[in-house]
Amino acid sequence: MAILKSLGYNLYFGNSAFNSLKAFLTKNKYSSYFILCDENTLQHCLPTLISSCPALATSNIIEIESGEHSKSIDICTHIWQTLTDNFADRNTLFINLGGGVVSDLGGFCASTYKRGIDFIHIPTSLLAMADASVGGKTGIDFNGIKNLIGTFSQPKAVFVHPDFLFTLPKRHVNNGLAEIFKIALVADKNLWLQLQSPSAFKKPEQLILKSIALKNNIVLKDPFDKALRKVLNFGHTIGHAIESHYLGSPEELLHGEAILCGMVIESHLAWQKKLLSKSELDTICKTLIRRCPNVNLPLQPILQLMQNDKKNKNQQVLFALIKKTGNATYNVPASAKQIEASVLFFNSLVK
Ligand SMILES: NC(=O)c1ccc[n+]([C@@H]2O[C@H](COP(=O)([O-])OP(=O)(O)OC[C@H]3O[C@@H](n4cnc5c(N)ncnc54)[C@H](O)[C@@H]3O)[C@@H](O)[C@H]2O)c1
């Protein structure tokens, strides 16, 4: 089992991570446990968790519907109400058993209930294991805008049990790989080269651990997204606008799918800005485009949605862009004309 030190807490990685969870529960003597899950993690992950940690058998279970629509203020109200109805005090432990939706939402509810109760993440999707469970960002969507309301709050610990991935649907595996591609592109050229080979995906544990370690290194240097951490937003400025645009529609995209499109578009932007060579752009497009959803992106709504991006300053849209694979920079402005050219470039590739 591997142990990584993050911002005041440990991340336990490996299929014996639940032994560490048992020790954590014994040490901390919480007054009650609440486990947040969705219908899929309730079915596929909760039984394993409870049989590995019998102390959790008496937990209160809060089940939400799977999907991004659950990252809403209405579901927060439901969670806070359930905590209140069941007399959750400040010595309660809140356990997020699920993908990034559960950890973002549950982390937010726990960090605000009674001014904050302890919470832990037990990520069950590839995306949550490799990315969302590290870094302390919690939040919900509001008024159709991704992650508009949220906090920086660290869990007390993270327990990654990779065997949970056996039941993860294929579409969600592709979704999680998006964030692994991203961290490689911004922080590790060797990992990026490794990802070019199909055999890289035979051992997902190694990829997940590498991805967590790379993100953790960046987060430790800049916990509050003031400078260096912004590089993790590569692909997300346009990606979040794309995701928000389709949110709640029949064509709704998964987070990672929107970020894959965002990375292709923002790589083109980096090429326009002369940060990236044509051959590097070609390799990135070749690798990512076959994993992108087949969508023809509408320009105006996406430009409009980018006006709400959290990185904007003085109404200027700022990007995190790669300069050479494995290296990134941030706070790069781009004109509407440049963004338009890059979106049209993407549309020409998926045609
Ligand atoms: N806080 C952060 O740093 C951060 C980083 C990246 C993404 N995010 C957020 O994460 C969210 C996306 O996360 P996600 O892709 O994990 O979504 P998700 O939580 O909806 O999980 C994906 C799907 O897989 C199912 N699932 C999860 N684990 C399973 C398992 N072991 N077996 C079977 N089914 C399983 C879920 O029920 C769901 O249907 C987005 O809201 C995004 O904004 C947050």
The ligand as an SDF file (V2000), in Angstrom:
LIG
                    3D

 44 48  0  0  0  0  0  0  0  0999 V2000
  -12.8470   18.5910   -6.8280 N   0  0  0  0  0  0  0  0  0  0  0  0
  -12.0210   18.3660   -7.8380 C   0  0  0  0  0  0  0  0  0  0  0  0
  -10.8080   18.6090   -7.7480 O   0  0  0  0  0  0  0  0  0  0  0  0
  -12.5520   17.7980   -9.1170 C   0  0  0  0  0  0  0  0  0  0  0  0
  -11.6680   17.4270  -10.1470 C   0  0  0  0  0  0  0  0  0  0  0  0
  -12.1780   16.8650  -11.3040 C   0  0  0  0  0  0  0  0  0  0  0  0
  -13.5580   16.6860  -11.4350 C   0  0  0  0  0  0  0  0  0  0  0  0
  -14.3900   17.0710  -10.4230 N   0  0  0  0  0  0  0  0  0  0  0  0
  -15.8490   16.8610  -10.5390 C   0  0  0  0  0  0  0  0  0  0  0  0
  -16.0840   15.4600  -10.5580 O   0  0  0  0  0  0  0  0  0  0  0  0
  -17.3450   15.2270  -11.2010 C   0  0  0  0  0  0  0  0  0  0  0  0
  -17.2150   14.0560  -12.1420 C   0  0  0  0  0  0  0  0  0  0  0  0
  -16.7930   12.9270  -11.4240 O   0  0  0  0  0  0  0  0  0  0  0  0
  -17.1440   11.4370  -11.9290 P   0  0  0  0  0  0  0  0  0  0  0  0
  -16.8520   11.3370  -13.3540 O   0  0  0  0  0  0  0  0  0  0  0  0
  -16.5060   10.5290  -10.9930 O   0  0  0  0  0  0  0  0  0  0  0  0
  -18.7290   11.4350  -11.8330 O   0  0  0  0  0  0  0  0  0  0  0  0
  -19.7660   10.6120  -10.9750 P   0  0  0  0  0  0  0  0  0  0  0  0
  -19.5770   10.8320   -9.5220 O   0  0  0  0  0  0  0  0  0  0  0  0
  -21.1060   10.9440  -11.5310 O   0  0  0  0  0  0  0  0  0  0  0  0
  -19.4220    9.0730  -11.2680 O   0  0  0  0  0  0  0  0  0  0  0  0
  -19.5190    8.5900  -12.5610 C   0  0  0  0  0  0  0  0  0  0  0  0
  -20.5510    7.4580  -12.6850 C   0  0  0  0  0  0  0  0  0  0  0  0
  -19.9360    6.2580  -12.2840 O   0  0  0  0  0  0  0  0  0  0  0  0
  -20.7360    5.6100  -11.2970 C   0  0  0  0  0  0  0  0  0  0  0  0
  -19.8010    4.9100  -10.4340 N   0  0  0  0  0  0  0  0  0  0  0  0
  -18.8520    5.4620   -9.6470 C   0  0  0  0  0  0  0  0  0  0  0  0
  -18.1060    4.5040   -9.1070 N   0  0  0  0  0  0  0  0  0  0  0  0
  -18.5790    3.3310   -9.5680 C   0  0  0  0  0  0  0  0  0  0  0  0
  -18.1870    1.9780   -9.3920 C   0  0  0  0  0  0  0  0  0  0  0  0
  -17.1260    1.6460   -8.6550 N   0  0  0  0  0  0  0  0  0  0  0  0
  -18.9100    1.0170  -10.0310 N   0  0  0  0  0  0  0  0  0  0  0  0
  -19.9650    1.3390  -10.8220 C   0  0  0  0  0  0  0  0  0  0  0  0
  -20.3640    2.5990  -11.0380 N   0  0  0  0  0  0  0  0  0  0  0  0
  -19.6640    3.5660  -10.4190 C   0  0  0  0  0  0  0  0  0  0  0  0
  -21.5200    6.7130  -10.6470 C   0  0  0  0  0  0  0  0  0  0  0  0
  -22.6950    6.2150  -10.0470 O   0  0  0  0  0  0  0  0  0  0  0  0
  -21.8140    7.5950  -11.8420 C   0  0  0  0  0  0  0  0  0  0  0  0
  -22.9060    7.0750  -12.5710 O   0  0  0  0  0  0  0  0  0  0  0  0
  -17.7250   16.5050  -11.9100 C   0  0  0  0  0  0  0  0  0  0  0  0
  -18.7790   17.1250  -11.2180 O   0  0  0  0  0  0  0  0  0  0  0  0
  -16.4660   17.3640  -11.8220 C   0  0  0  0  0  0  0  0  0  0  0  0
  -16.7490   18.7340  -11.7890 O   0  0  0  0  0  0  0  0  0  0  0  0
  -13.9060   17.5970   -9.2840 C   0  0  0  0  0  0  0  0  0  0  0  0
  1  2  1  0
  2  3  2  0
  2  4  1  0
  4  5  1  0
  4 44  2  0
  5  6  2  0
  6  7  1  0
  7  8  2  0
  8  9  1  0
  8 44  1  0
  9 10  1  0
  9 42  1  0
 10 11  1  0
 11 12  1  0
 11 40  1  0
 12 13  1  0
 13 14  1  0
 14 15  2  0
 14 16  1  0
 14 17  1  0
 17 18  1  0
 18 19  2  0
 18 20  1  0
 18 21  1  0
 21 22  1  0
 22 23  1  0
 23 24  1  0
 23 38  1  0
 24 25  1  0
 25 26  1  0
 25 36  1  0
 26 27  1  0
 26 35  1  0
 27 28  2  0
 28 29  1  0
 29 30  1  0
 29 35  2  0
 30 31  1  0
 30 32  2  0
 32 33  1  0
 33 34  2  0
 34 35  1  0
 36 37  1  0
 36 38  1  0
 38 39  1  0
 40 41  1  0
 40 42  1  0
 42 43  1  0
M  CHG  2   8   1  16  -1
M  END
$$$$
